[in-house]
Amino acid sequence: MDIQDGNSQEFSKSTYVGNPSAVAYDHYTGNVWLAHMESGTISVLRREKDIVYRKVVLSNMGRLYDSVAPTGIAIKPAEG
């Protein structure tokens, strides 16, 4: 997934991040990835000027491939 070239309208303004269980920083794009154990979500933060946008990329909706309680996160910026 290429967040950098994505449509910024898909992101919502972030007002509260909460207490993430894991954080990863993409040094190529500047995106910050967060794993939230309580809500069972993985989200990405992107900054444009003075506004921080957040998008949930994986959530616990009860499907087989959903995250249940992510305790860690790893990204491979060089591979996209």
DOLOZA-548240 format. One record per residue (C-alpha): residue number from 1; chain; x, y, z. Coordinates in Angstrom, 2 decimals. Layout:
<recs>
{NUM,"A",{X,Y,Z}}
...
</recs>
This chain:
<recs>
{1,"A",{0.00,0.00,0.00}}
{2,"A",{1.45,3.37,-1.00}}
{3,"A",{0.12,5.88,1.50}}
{4,"A",{2.33,8.69,0.21}}
{5,"A",{0.70,8.68,-3.25}}
{6,"A",{-2.78,7.94,-1.90}}
{7,"A",{-5.70,10.32,-1.78}}
{8,"A",{-5.42,12.44,1.38}}
{9,"A",{-9.22,12.69,1.55}}
{10,"A",{-9.29,9.06,2.68}}
{11,"A",{-7.59,10.13,5.89}}
{12,"A",{-9.49,11.75,8.72}}
{13,"A",{-8.09,14.47,10.94}}
{14,"A",{-6.57,12.91,14.01}}
{15,"A",{-7.54,14.45,17.33}}
{16,"A",{-6.61,11.68,19.77}}
{17,"A",{-4.26,8.77,19.19}}
{18,"A",{-4.78,7.01,22.50}}
{19,"A",{-2.37,4.54,24.06}}
{20,"A",{-0.73,2.51,21.29}}
{21,"A",{0.79,-0.87,22.10}}
{22,"A",{3.40,-0.47,19.31}}
{23,"A",{4.78,2.29,17.10}}
{24,"A",{6.77,2.08,13.84}}
{25,"A",{8.24,4.99,11.85}}
{26,"A",{8.64,4.90,8.07}}
{27,"A",{11.71,7.02,7.41}}
{28,"A",{11.05,7.12,3.64}}
{29,"A",{7.57,8.67,3.79}}
{30,"A",{7.51,10.06,7.33}}
{31,"A",{4.39,8.04,8.16}}
{32,"A",{3.91,6.75,11.70}}
{33,"A",{2.24,3.35,12.14}}
{34,"A",{0.38,2.54,15.37}}
{35,"A",{-0.97,-0.72,16.79}}
{36,"A",{-3.74,-0.45,19.40}}
{37,"A",{-4.27,-3.53,21.50}}
{38,"A",{-7.49,-2.34,23.20}}
{39,"A",{-9.32,-1.47,19.98}}
{40,"A",{-7.66,-4.18,17.84}}
{41,"A",{-6.62,-1.70,15.16}}
{42,"A",{-3.55,-0.77,13.15}}
{43,"A",{-3.52,2.79,11.86}}
{44,"A",{-1.18,5.12,10.03}}
{45,"A",{-0.58,8.82,10.70}}
{46,"A",{0.43,11.20,7.95}}
{47,"A",{1.29,14.86,8.34}}
{48,"A",{0.54,17.53,5.77}}
{49,"A",{1.76,20.93,6.90}}
{50,"A",{0.12,21.52,10.30}}
{51,"A",{-2.59,18.85,9.99}}
{52,"A",{-2.13,15.23,11.05}}
{53,"A",{-4.33,12.70,9.26}}
{54,"A",{-5.06,9.20,10.50}}
{55,"A",{-6.39,6.16,8.68}}
{56,"A",{-7.25,2.78,10.17}}
{57,"A",{-5.82,0.18,7.80}}
{58,"A",{-6.75,-2.93,9.79}}
{59,"A",{-9.45,-3.31,12.42}}
{60,"A",{-11.21,-5.98,14.41}}
{61,"A",{-14.54,-6.45,12.64}}
{62,"A",{-14.88,-10.15,13.45}}
{63,"A",{-13.53,-11.45,10.14}}
{64,"A",{-10.96,-14.25,10.01}}
{65,"A",{-8.18,-12.01,8.65}}
{66,"A",{-8.73,-9.14,11.13}}
{67,"A",{-6.31,-8.23,13.88}}
{68,"A",{-7.50,-9.29,17.32}}
{69,"A",{-5.09,-7.51,19.65}}
{70,"A",{-1.91,-6.34,17.87}}
{71,"A",{1.01,-6.18,20.27}}
{72,"A",{3.69,-5.25,17.75}}
{73,"A",{4.19,-3.80,14.31}}
{74,"A",{6.98,-3.97,11.71}}
{75,"A",{7.17,-2.23,8.36}}
{76,"A",{9.44,-2.62,5.32}}
{77,"A",{9.69,0.86,3.79}}
{78,"A",{12.08,-0.24,1.04}}
{79,"A",{9.55,-2.78,-0.25}}
{80,"A",{6.51,-0.50,-0.14}}
</recs>
